[in-house]
Amino acid sequence: MERGEVERLDAVEARMWWFRALHRNLIRLWSASARDGGGERLLDAGCGTGGFLARLGEARPGALIVGFDRDALACRFARAKGAAVAQASIDALPFAGGSFDAVFSADVLCHGGVDQQAALLEMRRCLKPGGLLVLNLPAYRWLYAAHDRAVDNVRRYALAEVAELLNEAGFVRIRTTYWNTLLFPLMVARRKLGSGAASDVSLLPKPLEWLLAGVTTAESALLAWLLAWGLRLPFGGSILAAGVRP
């Protein structure tokens, strides 16, 4: 990526309602799925400019938290914030087997040039036995639109498909749920009725950011309650999934 684009994405990730909701939900699924509520060695697989690394540090003070990304400039931005970051591909991780208690990967398997099965096997290899993989992925093939092309998404998924991918990669105790449910009708309208080729990843006027942040905060609270009871949201624009390395 060019420096200007990386700078823009870094600013957006720090403030945009969607990233705050994404980071919160990844951590809630982790907390609901991990036997001990977490772990001390954590990996962000595809960390970008380091926004989720910072959120993990807040959630788990004292943990060893590592990230990697294939984009050199994004890695430099993340390191400038004090994060431990390597430049690497998700298909060939530069870590020893059994290194991490949990691995997180947000919207990486869906990208062009990624061998999703090889990536899952690599993340499984790097987990300790009993370690947890937590994923976020875009939902529904029929929702593929200009936004996906702009961010290099070549795949969108259904719950059953994600569960099968995790099962084939050797994960057990698999959990899946949709999210971004309350705002889903607006998302569909924008993707299917809108025009242009721009990504949706952009800051909105502050009143709209506050409104959308409030909606997703309420949904996250509902999702946490559902996860505690082994339930899930029935539809939404994104999929959260977790699986355990046996």
Residue pairs with C-beta under 8 A, 6 or more apart in sequence:
1 9
1 71
1 73
1 74
3 73
6 49
6 71
6 73
6 74
6 77
7 77
9 48
9 49
9 74
9 201
10 48
10 49
10 51
10 77
11 203
12 19
12 201
12 202
12 203
13 19
13 48
13 49
13 51
14 51
15 203
15 209
16 201
16 202
16 203
16 209
17 204
17 209
17 212
17 213
17 216
18 180
18 200
18 201
18 212
18 216
19 51
20 213
20 216
21 179
21 180
21 213
21 216
21 217
21 219
21 220
22 52
22 106
22 136
22 238
23 51
23 52
23 55
24 55
24 217
24 220
25 136
25 179
25 220
25 223
25 240
26 52
26 104
26 106
26 134
26 136
26 240
27 55
27 56
27 59
28 220
28 223
28 224
28 227
29 134
29 175
29 177
29 227
29 240
29 242
30 38
30 102
30 104
30 132
30 134
30 242
31 37
31 38
32 175
32 224
32 227
32 228
33 132
33 134
33 173
33 175
33 227
33 242
33 244
34 101
34 102
34 132
35 130
38 59
38 60
38 63
38 101
38 102
39 60
39 63
39 100
39 101
39 102
39 131
39 132
40 60
40 62
40 63
40 64
40 101
41 63
41 64
41 66
41 99
41 100
41 101
41 102
41 128
42 56
42 60
42 63
42 64
42 65
42 66
42 100
42 101
42 102
42 103
42 104
43 65
43 66
43 67
43 68
43 95
43 99
43 100
43 102
43 103
43 104
43 126
44 52
44 53
44 56
44 65
44 66
44 67
44 68
44 104
44 105
44 106
45 67
45 68
45 90
45 93
45 103
45 104
45 105
45 108
45 119
45 123
46 68
46 69
46 70
46 90
46 105
46 106
46 107
46 108
47 53
47 67
47 68
47 69
47 74
47 75
47 78
47 83
47 85
48 69
48 71
48 74
48 78
49 74
49 77
49 78
49 81
50 67
50 77
50 78
50 79
50 81
50 83
50 85
52 67
52 104
52 106
53 65
53 67
53 78
53 81
53 83
53 85
54 81
54 83
56 63
56 65
56 104
57 63
57 65
64 84
65 83
65 84
66 84
66 85
66 86
66 95
66 100
67 78
67 83
67 84
67 85
67 86
68 75
68 85
68 86
68 87
68 88
68 90
68 93
68 94
69 75
69 78
69 85
69 87
69 88
70 87
70 88
70 89
70 90
71 87
72 87
75 85
75 86
75 87
78 85
79 85
86 94
88 94
90 105
90 108
90 109
90 114
90 119
90 122
90 123
91 114
91 115
91 118
91 119
91 122
92 118
92 122
93 122
93 123
93 125
93 126
95 126
96 126
97 125
97 126
98 125
98 126
98 127
98 128
98 129
98 131
99 126
99 127
99 128
100 126
100 127
100 128
100 131
101 127
101 128
101 131
101 132
102 127
102 131
102 132
102 133
102 134
103 123
103 126
103 127
103 131
103 132
103 133
103 134
104 133
104 134
104 135
105 119
105 123
105 133
105 134
105 135
105 136
106 135
106 136
107 136
107 137
107 138
107 151
107 153
108 114
108 119
109 116
109 119
109 120
109 135
109 137
109 155
110 116
110 137
110 138
110 153
110 154
110 155
110 156
110 157
111 152
111 153
111 154
112 152
112 153
112 154
113 152
116 155
116 165
117 165
117 168
117 169
120 133
120 165
120 166
120 168
120 169
120 171
121 169
121 170
123 133
124 133
124 169
124 170
124 171
124 245
127 133
127 245
128 245
129 245
129 246
130 244
130 245
130 246
131 244
131 245
132 242
132 243
132 244
132 245
133 166
133 171
133 242
133 243
133 244
133 245
134 240
134 241
134 242
135 162
135 166
135 239
135 240
135 241
135 242
136 238
136 239
136 240
136 241
137 155
137 156
137 157
137 162
137 238
137 239
137 241
138 148
138 153
138 155
138 156
138 157
138 237
138 238
138 239
139 156
139 157
139 158
139 178
139 235
139 236
139 237
139 238
139 239
140 156
140 157
140 158
140 237
141 155
141 156
141 157
141 158
143 156
143 187
143 188
143 191
143 192
143 237
144 153
144 156
145 191
145 192
145 194
146 191
146 194
146 196
146 197
146 198
147 153
147 191
147 198
147 199
147 200
147 201
148 154
148 156
149 197
150 197
150 198
150 199
151 199
151 201
157 239
158 239
159 176
159 177
159 178
159 239
162 176
162 239
162 241
163 174
163 176
163 241
166 174
166 241
166 243
167 174
167 243
169 243
170 245
170 246
171 243
171 244
171 245
171 246
172 243
172 244
172 245
172 246
173 242
173 243
173 244
174 241
174 242
174 243
174 244
175 227
175 232
175 241
175 242
175 243
176 232
176 239
176 240
176 241
176 242
177 223
177 226
177 227
177 232
177 233
177 239
177 240
177 241
178 232
178 233
178 234
178 235
178 236
178 237
178 238
178 239
178 240
179 219
179 220
179 223
179 233
179 236
179 237
179 238
179 239
179 240
180 187
180 216
180 219
180 236
180 237
180 238
181 219
181 233
181 234
181 235
181 236
182 215
182 216
182 218
182 219
183 212
183 215
183 216
183 237
184 235
184 236
184 237
187 237
190 200
191 200
203 209
204 212
219 233
222 233
223 233
226 232
226 233
